Structure formats: C-alpha cells, structure tokens
Amino acid sequence: MKKSIDLISVKAYTKGGLEILNERRYLMGYDYSKLNGKIKEVYGTQAAFAEAMNMAQTSLSFKLNNKSEWSQDEMEKAMELLGIPRTSVRTYFFTHRV
C-alpha cells in the first residue's frame, strides 16, 4: 500500500488487524520539523524552496507531511541547497515521529 493513502482511506479499504497495522505505520512517519525549520531559515518560505528544488509546492508539502516519500536524489539536492552536511542526513530525513 502506498504511503500517500491517508488514514481515512486506509480505514475505508481494510478490515480487522490489517487496519490497525496500517494505522500504526501511518502514525509512525518521519518528523520533518527540523528540515522545515531549515527551509524557513534559508529560503524563507516552502514556496521559494520548492522552486529551487524544481518541485511543485504541493509535492514538497506532501513530502513534509508524510504523504509522499523523498527520493535519494531529492534528499541530496535538498541538503546541498540548504547547506546540510551529509553526516546530518539522519537528523533531517530519518527522525521518527513520536
């Protein structure tokens, strides 16, 4: 099942234990708050950063809200544009929500 399906859609298409499994997976997404802060610090707005990434604002919003996944190339480009060292990739892209 794709990550872009929201919790309501998951409930509509699953039953029983599978619903609970998918609900937990959805709730355990990544925390992009540090990345979002860096975007605002460097670019001021998500719109300006999306333009620099050659990405639609909607696509960026989906990624920051766990509705779509980041590709490796996108993560690399974002880190370069934001001046994030490679050693910090875990902090910005792989911190789980609590």
Residue frames as qw, qx, qy, qz and C-alpha x, y, z in Angstrom:
[[0.000, 0.889, 0.458, 0.000, 0.00, 0.00, 0.00],
 [0.407, 0.540, -0.030, 0.736, 1.37, 3.44, -0.93],
 [0.346, -0.276, -0.464, 0.767, 2.35, 5.86, 1.80],
 [0.075, -0.118, -0.153, -0.978, 0.27, 8.60, 0.16],
 [0.464, -0.494, -0.642, -0.358, -3.01, 6.99, 1.27],
 [0.183, -0.470, 0.395, -0.768, -4.23, 8.83, 4.32],
 [0.138, -0.048, 0.877, -0.458, -5.60, 7.25, 7.48],
 [0.609, 0.288, 0.298, -0.676, -9.26, 7.68, 6.43],
 [0.669, 0.425, -0.460, -0.400, -8.64, 5.91, 3.11],
 [0.197, 0.281, -0.926, 0.158, -6.83, 3.08, 4.87],
 [0.367, 0.096, 0.724, -0.576, -9.86, 2.51, 7.09],
 [0.671, 0.394, 0.016, -0.628, -12.15, 2.50, 4.06],
 [0.685, 0.451, -0.518, -0.243, -10.17, -0.23, 2.30],
 [0.353, 0.252, -0.862, 0.262, -9.06, -2.53, 5.12],
 [0.744, -0.483, -0.200, -0.417, -10.62, -4.56, 7.91],
 [0.908, -0.386, -0.144, 0.082, -9.63, -6.00, 11.28],
 [0.717, -0.503, 0.147, 0.459, -5.96, -6.41, 12.18],
 [0.573, 0.326, 0.307, 0.687, -4.71, -5.10, 8.85],
 [0.034, -0.891, -0.222, -0.395, -6.37, -1.77, 9.59],
 [0.585, -0.798, 0.061, 0.132, -4.52, -1.46, 12.88],
 [0.753, -0.120, 0.282, 0.582, -1.20, -2.36, 11.23],
 [0.388, 0.556, 0.313, 0.664, -1.66, 0.29, 8.53],
 [0.259, -0.925, -0.168, -0.220, -2.82, 2.86, 11.07],
 [0.684, -0.629, 0.134, 0.343, 0.34, 2.35, 13.12],
 [0.655, 0.129, 0.324, 0.670, 2.55, 2.59, 10.04],
 [0.151, 0.786, 0.291, 0.524, 0.89, 5.87, 9.10],
 [0.430, -0.897, -0.062, -0.083, 1.28, 7.31, 12.58],
 [0.731, -0.482, 0.239, 0.420, 4.97, 6.35, 12.71],
 [0.591, 0.747, 0.085, 0.293, 6.02, 8.63, 9.84],
 [0.622, 0.075, -0.155, 0.764, 9.07, 10.85, 9.84],
 [0.211, -0.866, -0.262, 0.369, 9.43, 14.11, 11.72],
 [0.553, 0.451, 0.209, 0.669, 10.48, 16.79, 9.24],
 [0.219, -0.946, -0.225, 0.078, 10.19, 19.72, 11.69],
 [0.510, -0.579, 0.268, 0.577, 13.95, 20.29, 11.72],
 [0.427, 0.206, 0.584, 0.659, 14.03, 20.22, 7.91],
 [0.050, 0.831, 0.494, 0.252, 11.08, 22.60, 7.77],
 [0.366, -0.867, -0.045, 0.335, 12.90, 24.98, 10.13],
 [0.504, -0.304, 0.441, 0.677, 16.00, 24.88, 7.94],
 [0.310, 0.529, 0.605, 0.509, 13.88, 25.57, 4.84],
 [0.109, -0.939, -0.320, -0.060, 12.40, 28.67, 6.52],
 [0.504, -0.698, 0.150, 0.486, 15.82, 29.77, 7.77],
 [0.449, -0.177, 0.539, 0.690, 17.49, 29.55, 4.35],
 [0.125, 0.313, 0.660, 0.672, 14.63, 30.23, 1.89],
 [0.227, -0.008, 0.184, -0.956, 12.01, 32.00, 3.97],
 [0.738, 0.139, 0.181, -0.635, 9.10, 30.01, 2.54],
 [0.679, 0.034, 0.730, 0.069, 8.34, 26.49, 1.35],
 [0.621, 0.743, 0.225, -0.104, 7.31, 28.01, -1.99],
 [0.167, 0.878, -0.435, -0.108, 10.78, 29.51, -2.56],
 [0.410, -0.421, 0.808, 0.047, 12.45, 26.24, -1.58],
 [0.734, 0.343, 0.581, -0.075, 10.13, 24.20, -3.84],
 [0.515, 0.848, -0.059, -0.116, 11.09, 26.46, -6.74],
 [0.053, -0.756, 0.650, 0.064, 14.80, 25.97, -6.00],
 [0.541, -0.148, 0.827, -0.036, 14.19, 22.21, -5.93],
 [0.326, 0.163, -0.624, -0.691, 12.32, 22.41, -9.28],
 [0.114, -0.274, -0.946, 0.128, 9.38, 20.81, -7.47],
 [0.310, -0.597, -0.420, -0.609, 5.73, 21.76, -7.21],
 [0.240, -0.426, 0.455, -0.744, 4.73, 23.30, -3.88],
 [0.867, -0.176, -0.005, -0.466, 2.16, 20.52, -3.48],
 [0.862, 0.186, -0.445, 0.157, 4.83, 17.85, -3.93],
 [0.255, 0.392, -0.570, 0.675, 7.01, 19.45, -1.26],
 [0.531, -0.340, 0.273, -0.727, 4.06, 19.74, 1.10],
 [0.942, -0.046, -0.218, -0.251, 3.21, 16.06, 0.57],
 [0.699, 0.265, -0.538, 0.389, 6.80, 15.06, 1.37],
 [0.036, 0.372, -0.505, 0.778, 6.96, 17.20, 4.51],
 [0.634, -0.197, 0.269, -0.698, 3.63, 15.75, 5.68],
 [0.336, -0.188, 0.922, -0.047, 4.50, 12.07, 5.07],
 [0.727, 0.452, 0.296, -0.425, 2.06, 11.75, 2.18],
 [0.779, 0.600, -0.170, 0.063, 4.86, 11.09, -0.32],
 [0.833, -0.374, 0.120, 0.389, 8.41, 9.79, 0.04],
 [0.034, 0.881, -0.366, -0.298, 11.66, 11.61, -0.65],
 [0.910, 0.360, -0.117, 0.169, 13.87, 10.09, -3.34],
 [0.746, -0.345, 0.039, 0.568, 17.59, 9.82, -2.68],
 [0.416, 0.365, 0.238, 0.798, 18.28, 12.42, -5.36],
 [0.215, -0.813, -0.266, -0.470, 15.76, 14.81, -3.79],
 [0.687, -0.691, -0.101, 0.199, 17.32, 14.40, -0.35],
 [0.691, -0.072, 0.139, 0.706, 20.79, 15.02, -1.79],
 [0.207, 0.559, 0.274, 0.754, 19.66, 18.14, -3.65],
 [0.415, -0.837, -0.248, -0.256, 17.77, 19.49, -0.61],
 [0.740, -0.535, -0.037, 0.406, 20.82, 19.00, 1.60],
 [0.549, 0.150, 0.201, 0.797, 23.04, 20.78, -0.92],
 [0.001, -0.688, -0.304, -0.659, 20.64, 23.73, -1.29],
 [0.537, -0.798, -0.165, -0.219, 20.18, 24.04, 2.47],
 [0.189, 0.695, -0.572, 0.393, 23.86, 23.60, 3.36],
 [0.834, -0.406, 0.255, -0.273, 23.20, 20.47, 5.41],
 [0.012, 0.557, -0.826, -0.085, 26.27, 18.21, 5.79],
 [0.679, 0.076, -0.666, -0.300, 25.86, 14.59, 4.68],
 [0.284, 0.045, -0.845, 0.452, 26.58, 13.47, 8.23],
 [0.271, 0.118, 0.472, -0.831, 23.28, 15.07, 9.30],
 [0.402, -0.061, -0.658, -0.634, 21.01, 13.21, 6.86],
 [0.348, -0.318, -0.869, 0.147, 19.52, 11.11, 9.68],
 [0.071, -0.357, -0.458, 0.811, 18.60, 14.20, 11.71],
 [0.277, 0.306, -0.120, -0.903, 16.75, 15.89, 8.86],
 [0.576, 0.157, -0.526, -0.605, 15.23, 12.94, 6.96],
 [0.632, -0.048, -0.770, -0.064, 15.09, 9.86, 9.21],
 [0.087, -0.093, 0.663, -0.738, 13.90, 11.00, 12.63],
 [0.235, -0.414, -0.854, -0.210, 10.71, 9.13, 13.51],
 [0.369, -0.520, -0.039, -0.769, 7.68, 10.96, 14.83],
 [0.104, 0.021, -0.861, 0.497, 6.88, 10.20, 18.43]]
